[in-house]
Amino acid sequence: MIINSEFQVAAPVDKVWDYMLDVPNLAPCLPGAELVGDDGNGTYDGKVVARLGPVKLNFSGKARITSADEASHRLVLDASGSEDTGKGTAAMTITATLVPGARGTTVKVDQDLQISGAAAQFGRGMIADVTSVLMRSFADCLQYNIDNQGRGGGTTVAVRAAKPASGLAIGVQATLMALKRVFARFFLPYDRNR
């Protein structure tokens, strides 16, 4: 499934670009994600833990930036893994394009996601809503870290990690998003793009 989203970062495109290429600093901004290894050649071992209602998902896998075009500010990251217990798998290709603007940078994200196992029991709409919630948390963390980068005489360090991927908080926010879509469908004028 393809999930498209975008967010704003109040910083110049080159600063956002440099931060997004630094996977060890970027990973803590992904809710529930943790880097556990680096092969020294750009491939990272990681874990992702998330809880959605009664389902707790623990994945271990690898991630690698497969393409980084500085001229167009477009990067592609491939990640794949499998459940630590169970037979579920996940594979994702993330394409991020940074667009400079008057108030900073727009980050357009296209995620091509294939999942199986327990995570696949949630429908496309719920997965897209959960992804939107996680993307907002990621964007907030990214903004905070870019704003505080190098303060106190240090160099690039992750100042703050994203909030943990809490099942209740994610579930409530995703449910509210779904309810808004249903309300709009029934009570607002028809819009082909909705």
PLY file of the C-alpha trace (Angstrom):
ply
format ascii 1.0
element vertex 194
property float x
property float y
property float z
element edge 193
property int vertex1
property int vertex2
end_header
0.00 0.00 0.00
1.15 3.54 -0.74
0.79 6.16 2.01
1.50 9.80 1.17
2.03 12.54 3.72
3.86 15.79 4.18
4.94 18.09 6.96
6.69 21.41 7.44
10.02 22.10 9.14
10.86 25.70 9.99
14.47 25.44 8.82
16.37 25.87 5.53
16.24 22.91 3.16
20.01 22.24 3.40
19.86 21.96 7.19
16.89 19.57 7.05
18.61 17.57 4.28
21.79 17.12 6.35
19.78 16.00 9.37
17.72 13.50 7.38
20.88 11.87 5.99
22.18 11.23 9.52
20.35 7.95 10.27
21.69 7.52 13.85
20.31 10.98 14.76
17.14 10.52 12.73
16.13 7.11 14.14
15.23 8.33 17.66
12.58 10.56 16.06
10.71 7.51 14.78
8.28 6.52 17.57
9.15 3.09 18.91
12.31 2.75 16.80
15.79 2.03 18.09
19.07 1.47 16.26
20.97 -1.50 17.64
23.77 -1.88 15.11
25.69 -0.26 12.27
27.72 -2.28 9.78
29.84 0.77 8.92
28.72 0.68 5.28
25.38 2.46 5.66
23.20 -0.49 6.74
21.67 -0.23 10.19
20.11 -2.90 12.39
17.09 -1.75 14.31
14.06 -2.64 16.35
10.56 -1.19 16.23
8.08 -1.66 19.06
4.51 -0.40 18.86
1.30 -1.25 20.64
-2.12 -0.72 19.13
-4.91 -1.85 21.40
-4.31 -5.47 22.40
-1.68 -6.03 19.70
1.98 -5.40 20.54
4.29 -5.49 17.56
8.03 -6.14 17.92
10.01 -6.07 14.69
13.74 -6.49 14.11
15.25 -5.64 10.78
17.58 -3.55 8.66
17.43 -0.09 7.10
19.58 1.57 4.48
19.49 4.81 2.48
19.60 3.49 -1.06
19.53 6.80 -2.88
20.32 10.39 -1.92
20.13 13.02 -4.66
21.30 16.29 -3.15
20.41 18.35 -6.24
16.72 17.41 -6.00
16.78 16.86 -2.21
15.28 13.41 -2.66
16.25 10.39 -0.62
15.07 6.80 -0.61
15.32 4.55 2.43
14.56 0.83 2.36
13.66 -0.95 5.58
12.51 -4.51 6.18
12.10 -6.77 9.13
10.19 -9.56 10.76
8.32 -9.99 14.01
10.46 -11.20 16.90
7.67 -13.63 17.80
5.22 -14.65 15.14
5.39 -14.85 11.40
4.71 -11.26 10.46
6.94 -9.31 8.14
7.16 -5.70 7.06
8.97 -4.04 4.19
8.89 -0.36 3.43
10.43 1.96 0.90
10.31 5.57 2.04
10.88 8.32 -0.49
11.31 11.78 1.04
11.49 14.90 -1.10
12.42 18.22 0.50
11.00 21.37 -1.06
12.27 24.80 0.02
9.65 27.41 0.84
9.27 30.89 2.28
8.80 29.57 5.82
11.21 26.66 5.77
11.03 23.23 4.19
8.15 21.02 3.12
8.98 17.31 3.48
6.88 15.13 1.18
6.94 11.48 2.18
5.75 8.53 0.09
5.76 5.17 1.87
5.34 1.92 -0.02
4.44 -0.55 2.74
3.93 -4.31 2.58
2.95 -6.08 5.80
1.85 -9.52 6.86
0.94 -11.10 10.19
-0.75 -9.36 13.12
-0.18 -5.84 11.73
-2.04 -6.76 8.54
-5.31 -7.31 10.43
-5.82 -3.55 10.59
-7.39 -2.12 7.44
-5.71 0.27 5.04
-7.58 3.24 6.55
-6.44 2.45 10.09
-2.84 1.86 8.97
-2.86 5.20 7.10
-4.31 6.97 10.17
-1.74 5.42 12.50
1.00 6.39 10.05
-0.27 9.99 10.08
-0.15 10.08 13.88
3.39 8.67 13.89
4.45 11.11 11.16
3.25 14.08 13.25
5.30 12.83 16.20
8.29 12.37 13.89
7.91 15.91 12.50
7.67 17.44 16.00
10.81 15.60 17.13
12.68 16.52 13.96
11.78 20.22 14.38
12.83 20.22 18.03
16.16 18.54 17.30
17.00 20.80 14.36
16.12 23.88 16.47
18.40 22.68 19.28
21.21 21.24 17.18
24.63 22.25 18.43
23.38 24.25 21.43
25.77 24.32 24.33
28.80 24.00 22.06
28.05 20.42 20.99
27.79 19.03 17.54
24.95 17.13 15.96
23.24 15.06 18.63
19.68 13.88 19.00
18.45 16.28 21.65
15.15 14.53 22.13
13.66 11.24 21.04
10.08 10.87 19.91
7.46 9.93 22.47
7.02 6.16 22.74
4.50 4.59 20.36
1.71 4.25 22.92
-1.17 2.07 21.80
-3.86 4.10 23.56
-2.68 7.50 22.30
-2.18 6.26 18.74
-5.49 4.39 18.75
-7.45 7.39 20.01
-5.89 9.79 17.51
-6.31 7.36 14.60
-9.94 6.74 15.59
-10.62 10.48 15.67
-9.14 10.81 12.18
-11.39 7.99 10.93
-14.45 9.58 12.53
-13.65 12.91 10.87
-13.51 11.16 7.47
-16.87 9.46 8.10
-18.43 12.74 9.25
-17.09 14.54 6.18
-18.41 11.82 3.88
-21.94 12.05 5.25
-22.35 15.70 6.17
-20.09 17.82 3.98
-20.43 18.55 0.26
-18.94 15.90 -2.02
-15.23 16.33 -2.79
-13.61 13.88 -5.22
-10.22 14.33 -3.52
-11.43 13.19 -0.10
0 1
1 2
2 3
3 4
4 5
5 6
6 7
7 8
8 9
9 10
10 11
11 12
12 13
13 14
14 15
15 16
16 17
17 18
18 19
19 20
20 21
21 22
22 23
23 24
24 25
25 26
26 27
27 28
28 29
29 30
30 31
31 32
32 33
33 34
34 35
35 36
36 37
37 38
38 39
39 40
40 41
41 42
42 43
43 44
44 45
45 46
46 47
47 48
48 49
49 50
50 51
51 52
52 53
53 54
54 55
55 56
56 57
57 58
58 59
59 60
60 61
61 62
62 63
63 64
64 65
65 66
66 67
67 68
68 69
69 70
70 71
71 72
72 73
73 74
74 75
75 76
76 77
77 78
78 79
79 80
80 81
81 82
82 83
83 84
84 85
85 86
86 87
87 88
88 89
89 90
90 91
91 92
92 93
93 94
94 95
95 96
96 97
97 98
98 99
99 100
100 101
101 102
102 103
103 104
104 105
105 106
106 107
107 108
108 109
109 110
110 111
111 112
112 113
113 114
114 115
115 116
116 117
117 118
118 119
119 120
120 121
121 122
122 123
123 124
124 125
125 126
126 127
127 128
128 129
129 130
130 131
131 132
132 133
133 134
134 135
135 136
136 137
137 138
138 139
139 140
140 141
141 142
142 143
143 144
144 145
145 146
146 147
147 148
148 149
149 150
150 151
151 152
152 153
153 154
154 155
155 156
156 157
157 158
158 159
159 160
160 161
161 162
162 163
163 164
164 165
165 166
166 167
167 168
168 169
169 170
170 171
171 172
172 173
173 174
174 175
175 176
176 177
177 178
178 179
179 180
180 181
181 182
182 183
183 184
184 185
185 186
186 187
187 188
188 189
189 190
190 191
191 192
192 193
